Amino acid sequence: KYSEFSDFYLKEYAHSLEQFYDKTVAEHERNKYFETEEGKQLKADLEHSYGELETERVYNMEKCKEIIVEMILSKLGKNFKCDFFYNSFSVYLIDSNGHPVFGHVFDVTINSWSNNRELKVNYGGMESFDPLTDKNRIEFLNGLSSFVSDTELIENIKQIYLNWADENTEIERKQAAINKKLLNPLNR
């Protein structure tokens, strides 16, 4: 039995087929263009430019990471380690072999994607301990306290990261433009 519901699905199916056809034709035209000398040169130039941007992006990220990790560890000392993730750092106490002493970390997260660009420190709770005998936890808490009380250090870390994030956003914008040109070299 025919219904408006069936009509809706028929229209959706027809639309889906049109999109598939358009995509297939565009892909065929793109591949055909990239087989020409002009197309081969354009594709090589675009891929080279993309690769240079990616190299710059990775280098900048590694440099940012090195600087911030060094700043944190120079503040806290050799008994701490700092792991970098895309927008956060996990800081923890280590033994003489470089292994974590116990499972507690404090995380430094930097938000660069909103108007409220901020640095936050997160530390989960710790079970009870004896402050007269548990020197590891005392050292960890002293390190945490030392870090969060150094507002100049925190502001410098935040600014270095946000500068990198802005540079990274610009590089990603350029890469997106290159990808768009690679997908549609004929501007259709």
DOMARMI-15794 format. One line per field, with one value per residue (C-alpha): residue in three letters; x, y, z; residue number from 0. Coordinates in Angstrom, 3 decimals, always signed. Layout:
code = c(Ala|...) $
xx = c(X|...) $
yy = c(Y|...) $
zz = c(Z|...) $
pos = c(NUM|...) $
END
This chain:
code = c(Lys|Tyr|Ser|Glu|Phe|Ser|Asp|Phe|Tyr|Leu|Lys|Glu|Tyr|Ala|His|Ser|Leu|Glu|Gln|Phe|Tyr|Asp|Lys|Thr|Val|Ala|Glu|His|Glu|Arg|Asn|Lys|Tyr|Phe|Glu|Thr|Glu|Glu|Gly|Lys|Gln|Leu|Lys|Ala|Asp|Leu|Glu|His|Ser|Tyr|Gly|Glu|Leu|Glu|Thr|Glu|Arg|Val|Tyr|Asn|Met|Glu|Lys|Cys|Lys|Glu|Ile|Ile|Val|Glu|Met|Ile|Leu|Ser|Lys|Leu|Gly|Lys|Asn|Phe|Lys|Cys|Asp|Phe|Phe|Tyr|Asn|Ser|Phe|Ser|Val|Tyr|Leu|Ile|Asp|Ser|Asn|Gly|His|Pro|Val|Phe|Gly|His|Val|Phe|Asp|Val|Thr|Ile|Asn|Ser|Trp|Ser|Asn|Asn|Arg|Glu|Leu|Lys|Val|Asn|Tyr|Gly|Gly|Met|Glu|Ser|Phe|Asp|Pro|Leu|Thr|Asp|Lys|Asn|Arg|Ile|Glu|Phe|Leu|Asn|Gly|Leu|Ser|Ser|Phe|Val|Ser|Asp|Thr|Glu|Leu|Ile|Glu|Asn|Ile|Lys|Gln|Ile|Tyr|Leu|Asn|Trp|Ala|Asp|Glu|Asn|Thr|Glu|Ile|Glu|Arg|Lys|Gln|Ala|Ala|Ile|Asn|Lys|Lys|Leu|Leu|Asn|Pro|Leu|Asn|Arg) $
xx = c(+0.000|+1.350|+1.796|+3.513|+6.012|+6.935|+7.166|+9.620|+11.896|+11.715|+12.786|+15.609|+16.778|+16.705|+18.646|+21.218|+21.650|+22.125|+24.807|+26.569|+26.443|+27.769|+30.572|+31.527|+31.570|+33.645|+36.107|+36.435|+37.023|+39.566|+41.486|+41.409|+42.740|+45.514|+46.671|+47.498|+50.894|+49.280|+47.318|+50.351|+52.312|+49.496|+49.008|+52.762|+52.934|+49.913|+51.144|+54.590|+53.052|+50.882|+53.922|+55.907|+53.039|+52.748|+56.481|+56.190|+53.132|+54.835|+58.063|+56.163|+54.213|+57.377|+59.114|+56.129|+56.088|+59.825|+59.669|+56.653|+57.889|+61.261|+59.573|+57.494|+60.353|+62.790|+60.237|+59.515|+62.870|+64.313|+61.916|+59.011|+58.041|+55.717|+53.863|+52.449|+49.162|+47.602|+46.216|+47.263|+50.204|+50.226|+52.760|+53.770|+56.472|+59.020|+61.594|+65.295|+64.449|+61.956|+58.883|+55.856|+56.083|+52.344|+49.285|+48.587|+49.062|+48.014|+46.878|+47.408|+44.859|+44.866|+41.673|+42.457|+39.195|+36.828|+36.677|+37.574|+41.162|+42.338|+44.735|+43.272|+44.954|+43.103|+44.078|+41.954|+41.837|+44.384|+43.681|+44.747|+48.467|+50.861|+52.591|+55.404|+56.421|+55.053|+57.722|+56.633|+53.155|+54.550|+57.008|+54.213|+51.913|+54.762|+55.439|+51.771|+51.663|+54.872|+53.550|+50.099|+51.474|+53.857|+51.497|+54.272|+55.204|+51.571|+51.005|+54.142|+53.093|+49.614|+50.947|+53.450|+50.736|+48.168|+50.702|+51.370|+47.634|+47.076|+49.945|+48.599|+45.103|+46.532|+48.533|+45.464|+43.453|+46.072|+46.086|+42.286|+42.509|+45.046|+42.825|+39.887|+41.946|+43.077|+39.451|+38.298|+41.225|+38.876|+36.881|+33.541) $
yy = c(+0.000|+3.420|+6.026|+9.317|+7.332|+5.285|+8.449|+9.910|+6.867|+6.843|+10.505|+9.818|+6.877|+8.949|+11.724|+9.220|+7.827|+11.343|+12.068|+8.798|+9.532|+13.094|+11.865|+9.125|+11.548|+14.086|+11.378|+10.189|+13.753|+14.388|+11.196|+11.960|+15.477|+14.177|+11.941|+15.023|+16.719|+19.826|+17.696|+15.632|+18.816|+20.396|+17.258|+16.973|+20.645|+20.385|+17.178|+18.736|+21.840|+19.670|+17.634|+20.765|+22.059|+18.712|+18.701|+22.232|+21.280|+18.245|+20.170|+23.005|+20.550|+18.727|+22.026|+23.213|+19.905|+20.048|+23.606|+23.025|+19.690|+21.282|+24.199|+21.852|+19.500|+22.316|+23.533|+20.133|+18.357|+15.083|+12.919|+13.900|+12.940|+14.730|+13.057|+15.267|+14.629|+16.887|+19.475|+18.130|+17.042|+14.351|+14.883|+12.176|+11.108|+8.517|+6.283|+6.082|+3.746|+6.209|+4.188|+5.785|+5.555|+5.293|+5.787|+9.463|+12.197|+15.743|+16.787|+20.156|+20.798|+23.804|+24.760|+26.619|+25.994|+28.377|+32.050|+31.108|+30.021|+28.662|+26.375|+24.009|+21.662|+18.534|+16.292|+13.416|+12.454|+10.427|+7.808|+8.434|+8.304|+8.851|+12.211|+11.156|+8.099|+8.373|+10.601|+9.866|+11.311|+14.294|+14.957|+14.606|+16.993|+19.474|+19.322|+19.903|+22.815|+24.284|+24.066|+25.568|+28.407|+29.599|+31.844|+33.187|+29.653|+28.759|+31.916|+31.210|+27.603|+28.731|+31.396|+29.046|+26.452|+28.937|+30.424|+26.929|+26.182|+29.325|+28.387|+24.849|+26.095|+28.221|+25.278|+23.031|+25.715|+25.741|+21.935|+21.869|+24.271|+21.973|+18.929|+20.818|+21.636|+17.987|+16.833|+19.434|+20.542|+21.734|+23.962|+22.436) $
zz = c(+0.000|-0.985|+1.714|+2.339|+4.365|+1.276|-0.790|+1.701|+1.456|-2.341|-2.425|+0.034|-2.049|-5.244|-3.530|-2.270|-5.798|-7.185|-4.609|-5.376|-9.119|-8.659|-6.409|-8.882|-11.830|-9.862|-8.836|-12.435|-13.695|-10.931|-11.698|-15.427|-14.775|-12.509|-15.376|-17.501|-17.180|-15.705|-13.248|-12.248|-11.558|-9.571|-7.511|-6.821|-5.812|-3.523|-1.882|-1.391|+0.201|+2.447|+3.502|+4.332|+6.453|+8.238|+8.974|+10.361|+12.436|+13.981|+14.633|+16.327|+18.483|+19.564|+20.344|+22.380|+24.239|+24.980|+26.285|+28.526|+29.886|+30.649|+32.415|+34.575|+35.413|+36.183|+38.732|+40.277|+40.057|+38.839|+40.851|+38.627|+35.108|+32.713|+29.825|+27.075|+25.328|+22.715|+25.132|+28.506|+30.596|+33.272|+36.036|+38.497|+40.918|+39.722|+41.368|+40.496|+37.563|+36.072|+37.087|+38.743|+42.530|+43.020|+40.869|+41.472|+38.897|+38.469|+35.036|+33.421|+30.669|+28.381|+26.561|+23.345|+21.467|+23.132|+23.951|+27.510|+26.781|+30.103|+31.918|+34.512|+36.960|+38.008|+40.841|+42.048|+45.696|+47.565|+50.201|+53.780|+54.482|+57.351|+56.811|+59.158|+57.135|+53.585|+52.072|+48.476|+48.929|+50.793|+47.942|+45.399|+47.266|+47.764|+44.015|+43.226|+45.654|+44.276|+40.720|+41.299|+43.423|+40.678|+38.723|+36.483|+35.416|+34.797|+32.731|+30.672|+30.021|+29.029|+26.653|+24.994|+24.451|+23.162|+20.731|+19.432|+19.230|+17.147|+14.808|+14.572|+13.720|+10.911|+9.537|+9.673|+7.837|+5.050|+4.937|+4.648|+1.690|+0.025|+0.620|-0.862|-3.960|-4.235|-4.099|-6.606|-8.785|-11.528|-9.121|-10.038) $
pos = c(0|1|2|3|4|5|6|7|8|9|10|11|12|13|14|15|16|17|18|19|20|21|22|23|24|25|26|27|28|29|30|31|32|33|34|35|36|37|38|39|40|41|42|43|44|45|46|47|48|49|50|51|52|53|54|55|56|57|58|59|60|61|62|63|64|65|66|67|68|69|70|71|72|73|74|75|76|77|78|79|80|81|82|83|84|85|86|87|88|89|90|91|92|93|94|95|96|97|98|99|100|101|102|103|104|105|106|107|108|109|110|111|112|113|114|115|116|117|118|119|120|121|122|123|124|125|126|127|128|129|130|131|132|133|134|135|136|137|138|139|140|141|142|143|144|145|146|147|148|149|150|151|152|153|154|155|156|157|158|159|160|161|162|163|164|165|166|167|168|169|170|171|172|173|174|175|176|177|178|179|180|181|182|183|184|185|186|187) $
END
